[in-house]
Amino acid sequence: MRKFCCVLLALLPLGAWAYPIDVEKQLNGLSIDYTTFATDEDIGSIQLNNFGKRDAVCSVVFRNGPESPRTRKVEVAAGQSKNVTAKFNRNIIKLRLELNCQAK
């Protein structure tokens, strides 16, 4: 029991690095998949994968509480993937993303 408690306490800091990420998506019939990452305490990122046969133009809005939103626009070719990141001035507590993709 004592070893179990020591291991549990040792793993506690690992959970502090992650923060929740909510994604609101509007894909407009495109075959876009995404994966979000908690890159660092103040950096959030999303990987966009286009599995469709048409190129897409995507806009991602990163929101972190009271800070001004960061908007990133990216073109994702058919069968390709792109990474989109945003850095904030403060540590991220909860990251909200708005993903909007249109056919090119």
C-alpha positions as CSV (number, residue, x, y, z in Angstrom):
1,M,0.0,0.0,0.0
2,R,2.8,2.3,0.8
3,K,4.5,1.8,-2.6
4,F,1.2,2.4,-4.3
5,C,0.8,5.8,-2.6
6,C,4.3,6.7,-3.5
7,V,3.7,5.9,-7.2
8,L,0.5,7.8,-7.2
9,L,2.1,10.9,-5.8
10,A,5.0,10.6,-8.2
11,L,2.6,10.6,-11.2
12,L,0.5,13.6,-9.9
13,P,2.6,16.3,-11.7
14,L,2.1,14.6,-15.1
15,G,-1.6,15.3,-15.0
16,A,-1.0,19.0,-14.4
17,W,0.3,19.6,-17.9
18,A,-2.9,18.8,-19.7
19,Y,-5.8,21.2,-20.0
20,P,-9.2,20.5,-21.5
21,I,-9.8,21.5,-25.2
22,D,-13.3,21.9,-26.6
23,V,-13.8,22.0,-30.4
24,E,-16.8,23.5,-32.1
25,K,-16.7,22.4,-35.7
26,Q,-18.5,23.3,-38.9
27,L,-17.1,21.2,-41.7
28,N,-19.7,21.8,-44.4
29,G,-19.7,18.3,-45.8
30,L,-15.9,17.9,-46.1
31,S,-14.0,14.9,-44.8
32,I,-11.9,16.7,-42.3
33,D,-10.6,15.0,-39.2
34,Y,-8.8,16.8,-36.4
35,T,-6.6,16.0,-33.4
36,T,-5.9,18.5,-30.6
37,F,-2.8,18.8,-28.6
38,A,-1.8,20.6,-25.3
39,T,1.6,21.5,-26.6
40,D,2.7,23.6,-23.7
41,E,1.3,25.6,-20.8
42,D,0.6,28.6,-23.1
43,I,0.5,26.9,-26.6
44,G,-2.4,25.0,-28.1
45,S,-2.4,23.2,-31.4
46,I,-4.7,21.3,-33.7
47,Q,-3.8,18.9,-36.6
48,L,-6.2,19.0,-39.5
49,N,-6.4,15.9,-41.8
50,N,-8.2,16.2,-45.2
51,F,-9.4,12.7,-46.2
52,G,-11.6,14.0,-49.0
53,K,-10.9,14.6,-52.7
54,R,-11.4,18.4,-52.6
55,D,-9.0,21.0,-51.2
56,A,-10.2,22.9,-48.1
57,V,-9.7,26.3,-46.6
58,C,-10.1,26.2,-42.9
59,S,-10.2,28.9,-40.2
60,V,-9.4,28.1,-36.6
61,V,-10.2,30.5,-33.7
62,F,-8.3,29.8,-30.5
63,R,-10.0,31.2,-27.3
64,N,-8.4,31.2,-23.9
65,G,-10.5,33.0,-21.4
66,P,-10.2,36.8,-21.3
67,E,-7.4,37.1,-23.8
68,S,-8.2,38.2,-27.3
69,P,-8.9,35.3,-29.7
70,R,-6.2,34.1,-32.1
71,T,-7.5,33.3,-35.6
72,R,-5.5,31.1,-38.0
73,K,-6.3,30.4,-41.6
74,V,-4.8,27.4,-43.5
75,E,-5.3,25.6,-46.8
76,V,-5.4,21.8,-46.5
77,A,-4.9,20.0,-49.8
78,A,-6.8,16.8,-50.5
79,G,-5.1,13.8,-48.8
80,Q,-2.8,16.1,-46.8
81,S,-2.6,17.3,-43.2
82,K,-1.6,20.6,-41.6
83,N,-0.7,21.8,-38.0
84,V,-2.1,25.0,-36.6
85,T,-0.8,26.5,-33.4
86,A,-1.5,29.6,-31.2
87,K,0.6,31.0,-28.3
88,F,-1.0,33.0,-25.5
89,N,0.4,35.4,-22.9
90,R,-1.0,33.4,-20.0
91,N,-1.2,29.8,-19.1
92,I,-4.1,28.0,-20.7
93,I,-6.7,26.7,-18.2
94,K,-9.3,25.7,-20.8
95,L,-8.9,26.1,-24.6
96,R,-11.9,26.6,-26.9
97,L,-11.5,26.1,-30.6
98,E,-13.9,27.1,-33.4
99,L,-13.1,25.1,-36.6
100,N,-14.8,26.2,-39.9
101,C,-13.8,24.6,-43.2
102,Q,-15.0,25.4,-46.7
103,A,-14.3,23.7,-50.0
104,K,-11.7,25.6,-52.1
